[in-house]
Amino acid sequence: MRAAVVNGLLLVFAALILGGVAVLVTVQLGAAALVLCAALALVPLAICLAGIRWVDRWDPEPRGALTFAFLWGAGMSVAVTLLLGPVVTALLSVGLEGTSPDIIGPVFQAPLVEEAAKGLGVLILALSRRTHFDGPVDGMVYAGTVAAGFAFTENILYFGSAITDPAGLGGLITVFVMRGLFSPFAHVMFTGALGVVLGMVVAKGRGKGRLLGAFAIGLLPAIAGHMLWNGGLVVLFTDFFSFYFLVQVPLFLVVIAVVLGLRRAERAVTYQRLAEYSGAGWLTNQELEMVAAPRGRSSAMAWARAVGAGPGMKQFINTGVRLAFVRQRLRAGHAATHDPQLEVHLLHELEAARRRILNAASARRV
């Protein structure tokens, strides 16, 4: 109950901050420009959210947690960046005396401030959503959603700036193609690195102190990747397409390979842990395949939809996956205090979903 209240307050807080940022952006751009820029920013946002949903489809995260992640990225992360960015730039200018402002801003200040601001939202989720923040894939999903929210607002600001540029429509189209189509996943990749590190620590059942240490460590690859992305054309290349195809595209492919590996490991854990329940009689072998095997899951969902039991089957699969990760924590010896009770609760939910499926199928036959 207390956790639900805390999560609700976090949602309200994040929404209020986003509302304040929206007012600020409206004053800066004007209502008409804001609508146009927001419409354009929806394109890369949709691409990012589609990719995140693909990563998240094995063990979907709660909508409330994902909503908070997006609101934090689109609102709080941007607010922190706008407030602290000039201060950090001034400090860096003193420490890096003689360095061009064109390098200090995008190469040093932006990665430091933006990744810390986004990462704080991921850390809050790791602390407040421990029953759903199970490992690296969850960390990637939450971090990616925070980053997608941040990129959405940032793109609105970039597009708004392009509208007022002397280049006019041509400049806006260039910025849209570069940011919205060529590199929509940039922020997702940077912050995703932090999410993976936090997820690894959560999966090992480390305490809050270790989680804070993991946050500091996870910021390093996030900031480094951001610095490379922003500074590549300044430091390494002079031609955008050379930088894009020699650095950005290979980096994106590496991230895809990492995600595929993490998802494969997640499926293996699901199968191994649920096999224990199958051996104890809680699941049949067929049900084990329905939940833990991709082909079995696809076949089960197709059958369930055909007989009107789609919602029940979806609940059965989602509950089974949650149960597998609770069992994983119990087996590894780093379960939360409420995990034994949660295991029993999920077993009852599994039984309820099974009855729901059978009742729906029986009703359809009648």
C-alpha positions in Angstrom: 0.0 0.0 0.0 2.8 2.4 0.9 4.6 1.6 -2.3 1.5 2.3 -4.3 1.2 5.8 -2.6 4.9 6.6 -3.2 4.6 5.6 -6.9 1.4 7.6 -7.3 3.1 10.7 -5.8 6.1 10.2 -8.1 3.8 10.2 -11.1 2.0 13.3 -10.0 5.3 15.1 -9.3 6.8 14.1 -12.7 3.6 15.2 -14.5 3.6 18.6 -12.7 7.2 19.2 -13.7 6.4 18.3 -17.3 3.5 20.7 -17.2 5.9 23.5 -16.2 8.4 22.6 -18.9 5.5 22.6 -21.4 4.5 26.1 -20.4 8.1 27.3 -20.7 8.5 25.8 -24.1 5.2 27.3 -25.3 6.3 30.8 -24.1 9.6 30.3 -25.9 8.3 29.0 -29.2 4.7 30.1 -29.4 1.7 27.8 -29.6 1.7 27.3 -33.4 5.4 26.5 -33.5 5.0 24.2 -30.6 2.3 22.2 -32.3 4.3 21.8 -35.5 7.5 20.9 -33.6 5.7 18.4 -31.3 4.1 16.7 -34.4 7.6 16.3 -35.9 9.0 15.1 -32.6 6.4 12.4 -32.5 8.0 10.6 -35.4 11.3 9.7 -33.7 9.4 9.2 -30.4 7.2 6.6 -32.1 10.3 4.8 -33.5 11.9 4.7 -30.1 8.8 3.5 -28.3 8.3 0.8 -30.9 11.9 -0.4 -30.4 11.5 -0.3 -26.6 8.2 -2.3 -26.8 10.0 -4.9 -28.9 12.6 -5.3 -26.2 10.0 -5.3 -23.5 7.6 -7.8 -25.0 8.9 -10.9 -23.1 8.2 -9.5 -19.7 6.2 -6.2 -20.1 6.7 -3.6 -17.4 3.8 -1.9 -15.6 2.3 1.0 -17.5 2.5 3.2 -14.5 6.2 2.7 -14.2 6.7 3.4 -17.9 4.5 6.5 -17.7 6.7 7.8 -14.9 9.8 7.0 -16.9 8.5 9.0 -19.9 7.3 11.9 -17.8 10.6 12.1 -16.0 12.6 12.1 -19.2 10.3 14.6 -21.0 10.0 16.9 -18.0 12.3 16.6 -15.0 15.4 15.7 -17.0 14.9 18.7 -19.3 14.2 21.0 -16.4 17.5 19.9 -14.6 19.4 20.3 -17.9 18.0 23.8 -18.5 18.8 24.9 -14.9 22.2 23.3 -14.4 23.5 23.4 -17.9 24.7 27.0 -17.9 26.2 26.6 -14.4 28.2 23.5 -15.5 29.2 25.2 -18.7 30.6 28.2 -16.7 32.5 25.8 -14.4 33.9 23.8 -17.3 35.0 27.0 -19.1 37.1 27.9 -16.1 38.6 24.4 -15.8 39.1 24.1 -19.6 40.3 27.6 -20.2 41.0 28.2 -23.9 38.7 25.4 -25.1 36.1 26.5 -27.6 32.5 26.9 -26.3 31.4 24.9 -29.3 33.3 21.9 -27.7 32.6 22.6 -24.0 28.8 22.7 -24.6 28.0 19.6 -26.7 31.1 17.5 -25.9 31.4 18.0 -22.1 28.5 19.8 -20.5 25.6 18.1 -22.3 26.7 14.5 -21.7 27.5 15.2 -18.0 24.3 17.0 -17.1 21.9 15.2 -19.4 23.0 11.7 -18.5 22.9 12.5 -14.8 19.5 14.0 -15.1 18.0 11.1 -17.0 19.9 8.5 -14.9 18.4 9.8 -11.7 14.9 8.8 -13.0 16.2 5.3 -13.7 17.7 5.1 -10.2 14.3 6.1 -8.7 12.6 3.3 -10.6 15.2 0.8 -9.5 14.5 1.8 -5.9 10.8 2.2 -6.1 9.8 -0.7 -8.5 11.9 -3.5 -7.1 9.2 -6.1 -7.8 9.3 -5.3 -11.5 12.9 -4.1 -12.0 14.3 -7.6 -12.3 17.5 -7.4 -14.4 19.4 -5.8 -17.3 16.5 -6.0 -19.8 14.2 -4.1 -17.4 16.9 -1.6 -16.8 17.3 -1.1 -20.6 13.5 -0.7 -21.0 13.1 1.9 -18.2 16.2 3.8 -19.2 15.2 3.8 -22.8 11.8 5.2 -21.9 13.3 8.0 -19.8 15.7 8.7 -22.7 12.8 8.7 -25.3 10.9 11.2 -23.2 14.0 13.5 -22.9 14.7 13.2 -26.7 11.0 14.1 -27.4 11.3 17.4 -25.6 14.8 18.1 -26.8 13.7 17.5 -30.4 10.9 20.0 -30.0 13.5 22.6 -28.8 15.8 21.8 -31.7 13.1 22.0 -34.3 11.8 25.2 -32.8 15.3 26.7 -33.0 15.5 25.6 -36.7 12.3 27.4 -37.5 13.8 30.7 -36.5 17.1 30.0 -38.3 17.8 32.0 -41.5 17.9 28.7 -43.4 14.1 28.4 -42.9 12.3 25.3 -44.0 15.4 23.8 -45.4 17.1 24.0 -42.1 14.1 22.5 -40.3 14.1 19.5 -42.7 17.8 19.0 -42.2 17.5 18.9 -38.4 14.5 16.6 -38.6 16.3 14.1 -40.8 19.5 14.2 -38.8 17.9 13.9 -35.4 14.5 12.2 -36.1 15.5 9.7 -38.8 19.2 9.2 -38.8 19.7 8.9 -35.0 16.4 8.5 -33.1 17.9 6.0 -30.7 20.9 8.0 -29.7 19.7 9.0 -26.2 18.1 5.5 -25.7 21.5 3.9 -26.3 23.4 6.3 -23.9 21.0 6.0 -21.0 20.4 2.4 -21.8 24.0 1.6 -20.8 23.2 2.9 -17.3 20.0 0.9 -17.1 21.8 -2.3 -18.0 24.4 -1.7 -15.2 21.7 -1.0 -12.6 19.8 -4.1 -13.8 22.8 -6.3 -13.3 23.2 -5.1 -9.7 19.4 -5.5 -9.0 19.6 -9.1 -10.5 22.3 -9.9 -7.9 20.2 -8.6 -5.1 22.6 -5.9 -4.0 21.6 -3.4 -1.3 20.8 0.3 -1.9 24.5 1.2 -1.3 25.6 -1.0 -4.1 22.8 0.4 -6.3 24.2 3.9 -5.7 27.7 2.7 -6.6 26.3 1.1 -9.8 24.6 4.3 -10.7 27.9 6.1 -10.6 29.6 3.4 -12.6 26.8 3.2 -15.1 27.0 6.9 -15.8 30.5 6.4 -17.2 29.6 4.5 -20.4 26.5 6.6 -20.8 28.5 9.9 -20.6 31.3 8.4 -22.7 29.0 7.3 -25.5 27.2 10.7 -25.4 30.6 12.5 -25.7 31.7 10.3 -28.6 28.4 10.8 -30.4 28.4 14.6 -29.9 32.2 15.1 -30.4 32.9 12.7 -33.2 32.5 15.4 -35.9 34.6 17.8 -33.9 37.4 15.5 -32.8 37.5 12.5 -35.1 35.8 13.3 -38.4 35.0 16.3 -40.6 32.5 14.5 -42.8 29.1 13.5 -41.3 28.5 10.4 -43.4 31.9 9.0 -42.6 31.3 9.4 -38.9 27.8 8.1 -39.2 28.6 4.9 -41.1 32.0 4.2 -39.4 31.0 5.0 -35.8 27.3 5.6 -35.2 25.9 2.6 -37.2 28.4 0.1 -35.8 27.7 1.3 -32.3 24.0 0.9 -32.9 24.6 -2.7 -34.2 26.6 -3.5 -31.1 23.8 -2.3 -28.9 21.3 -4.5 -30.8 23.6 -7.5 -30.4 23.8 -6.8 -26.6 20.0 -6.5 -26.4 19.5 -9.8 -28.2 21.9 -11.5 -25.9 20.2 -10.1 -22.8 16.7 -11.2 -24.1 18.0 -14.7 -24.8 19.3 -14.9 -21.2 16.0 -13.6 -19.9 14.1 -16.4 -21.7 16.5 -19.0 -20.4 16.0 -17.9 -16.8 12.2 -18.0 -17.4 12.3 -21.6 -18.7 14.7 -22.9 -16.0 12.7 -21.5 -13.1 9.3 -22.4 -14.4 10.5 -25.9 -15.1 10.8 -26.3 -11.3 7.1 -25.5 -10.9 6.3 -27.9 -13.7 8.3 -30.6 -11.9 6.4 -29.9 -8.7 3.0 -30.1 -10.5 2.1 -26.4 -10.5 2.4 -26.3 -14.3 1.9 -28.9 -17.0 4.6 -29.4 -19.6 2.4 -27.8 -22.2 1.8 -24.7 -19.9 5.6 -24.5 -19.4 6.0 -24.2 -23.2 3.1 -21.8 -23.4 4.9 -19.4 -21.1 8.6 -19.9 -21.5 9.1 -20.9 -25.2 8.6 -18.2 -27.9 6.9 -20.6 -30.3 4.8 -22.1 -27.6 3.7 -18.6 -26.5 2.8 -17.5 -30.0 0.7 -20.7 -30.6 -1.0 -20.3 -27.2 -1.9 -16.7 -27.9 -3.3 -17.6 -31.3 -5.4 -20.4 -29.9 -6.6 -18.2 -27.0 -7.7 -15.4 -29.3 -9.6 -17.8 -31.5 -11.6 -19.1 -28.6 -12.1 -15.8 -26.9 -9.6 -16.4 -24.1 -6.9 -13.9 -25.2 -7.0 -11.7 -22.0 -6.8 -14.7 -19.8 -3.9 -16.2 -21.7 -2.0 -12.9 -21.6 -2.5 -12.7 -17.8 -1.4 -16.3 -17.5 1.8 -15.7 -19.5 2.7 -12.4 -17.8 2.1 -13.9 -14.3 4.2 -16.9 -15.2 7.1 -14.7 -16.2 6.9 -12.6 -13.0 6.8 -15.8 -11.0 9.9 -17.1 -12.7 11.9 -14.0 -11.7 10.6 -14.1 -8.2 11.8 -17.7 -8.1 15.1 -16.7 -9.5 15.6 -14.2 -6.6 14.6 -16.9 -4.1 17.0 -19.5 -5.5 19.9 -17.0 -5.7 19.5 -16.1 -2.1 18.8 -12.4 -2.5 15.0 -12.2 -2.3 13.2 -9.2 -0.9 11.4 -9.8 2.4 8.0 -9.9 0.7 9.1 -12.3 -2.1 7.9 -15.5 -0.4 4.4 -14.0 -0.1 4.6 -12.6 -3.6 5.4 -16.1 -4.9 2.3 -17.5 -3.3 0.2 -14.6 -4.6 1.5 -15.2 -8.1 0.7 -18.9 -7.9 -2.9 -18.1 -7.0 -3.0 -15.5 -9.9 -1.7 -18.2 -12.2 -4.5 -20.5 -11.1 -7.1 -17.8 -11.5 -5.8 -17.0 -15.1 -6.0 -20.7 -15.9 -9.7 -20.9 -14.8 -10.4 -17.7 -16.8 -9.0 -19.3 -20.0 -10.9 -22.6 -19.5 -14.2 -20.7 -18.7 -13.8 -18.5 -21.8 -13.0 -21.5 -24.0 -15.9 -23.5 -22.6 -18.3 -20.6 -23.1 -17.2 -20.3 -26.8 -17.8 -24.0 -27.4 -21.4 -23.7 -26.0 
